[in-house]
Amino acid sequence: MDVLRIILSVIIPPVGVFLQVGIGLQFWLNILLTLLGYFPGLIHAIWVITRD
């Protein structure tokens, strides 16, 4: 399932984070990072998904 989340994160980073942790601090932080730039949001999304 993590592979699917990572693939979705490459397309839209907040979607992968949402599927991993739901709506919470990490989700809103990822939206902010994605709005500031695609790559910070992508890096954060992959970190959230793989840290488990």
N, C-alpha and C positions, 0 to 999 in steps of 0.2 A: 504494500500500500504506500510505503514511503516513496517509491519510484514514481507513482502516479502524482503524489503531492509535489515532488520536485519538478516534474514535467509541467504541472499546472503553475508552479511558482515561476518557471521560466517565462511563461506566457503572461500571467498576471500574479505578481508576488503575493498580494494580500489573500488571494484565494487559497493558496497552499497553507498559509498561516491560519486562516479561518478553519480549514479542515483539520488542522493539527490541534489547535488550542481553543477554538471557538472565539466568541467576541469577548475580548478582554484587553488587558494592557498591551500584550505583544501584538495583537491585531491592529490596534489603533496606532501603535508605534510604527508598525510596518506600513500602514497607509501614509503616515507622515513622511517616512523615509522614501517611499515610492514617489510621493509628490515632489520631494526635493530632488529626486534623481532616480532613474530606473535601477542603476547598479547598487546603490545602498539598500534599496528595498529588496533586491534579489539576494544580496549577500545575507541580509538579516533573515529573510525567509528560509534560505537553505540552512542557516545556523539553527533556527528554531526547529526545523524539521529533523535535523540530524543530531541534535544535542541529547536526545532521549536515550 
